[in-house]
Amino acid sequence: MENKQKPDFLFESINYKILLIGLAVIGLGFILMSGGGSDDPKVFSDAIFNFQRIRLAPTVVLIGFGITIYSIFKKSKQ
């Protein structure tokens, strides 16, 4: 008889789902931070200092880090 052992994971599946959500939020924050440059290097564009890149995107990234930290510290039901 074979004694098959179920793989032992460090976290439960809900932890991994929350972790993936956190990573997606971090990715969204970095996407929000991108852009705003000028096509002509001799022309300065004020678009890099708008609300989206200065306030919103870093806040979204920090929220994503908070979600991933929560997914690591979330207790299992065992």
C-alpha positions in Angstrom: 0.0 0.0 0.0 1.1 3.5 -0.8 0.9 6.0 1.9 0.3 9.3 0.0 1.1 12.4 2.0 -0.7 15.6 1.3 1.8 18.4 0.5 2.3 20.7 3.5 2.1 24.4 2.6 3.2 27.2 4.8 0.0 29.1 4.3 -3.6 28.3 3.5 -5.1 29.1 0.1 -6.9 32.2 1.4 -3.5 33.6 2.4 -2.2 33.1 -1.1 -5.3 34.8 -2.6 -4.9 37.8 -0.3 -1.2 37.9 -1.2 -1.9 37.9 -4.9 -4.5 40.7 -4.4 -1.8 42.7 -2.5 0.7 42.2 -5.3 -1.9 43.3 -7.9 -2.6 46.5 -5.9 1.2 47.2 -5.7 1.4 46.7 -9.4 -1.5 49.0 -10.0 0.3 51.7 -7.9 3.4 51.4 -9.9 1.4 51.7 -13.1 -0.2 54.8 -11.8 3.2 56.2 -11.1 4.5 55.7 -14.6 4.3 58.2 -17.4 4.0 62.0 -17.3 7.3 62.6 -19.1 7.8 64.8 -22.1 8.4 63.5 -25.6 11.0 66.3 -26.2 13.9 66.2 -23.6 14.3 70.0 -23.9 10.8 70.7 -22.8 9.8 70.3 -19.1 6.4 68.8 -18.4 4.6 69.6 -15.2 2.5 66.4 -15.6 4.9 64.5 -13.4 3.7 66.6 -10.4 0.0 65.9 -10.7 -2.1 64.3 -7.9 -2.0 60.8 -9.4 1.7 60.5 -9.3 2.5 62.4 -6.1 -0.4 61.4 -3.8 -2.5 58.6 -5.2 0.1 56.1 -6.6 2.3 56.0 -3.4 -0.8 55.6 -1.3 -2.0 52.7 -3.4 1.5 51.1 -3.2 1.5 51.4 0.6 -2.0 49.9 0.8 -0.8 47.0 -1.3 2.1 46.5 1.1 -0.3 46.5 4.0 -2.5 43.9 2.3 0.5 41.6 1.6 1.7 42.0 5.2 -1.8 41.1 6.4 -1.8 38.0 4.2 1.5 36.9 5.9 0.3 37.5 9.4 -3.2 36.1 9.0 -3.7 33.1 11.3 -4.7 29.8 10.0 -7.8 28.0 11.3 -5.8 25.0 12.6 
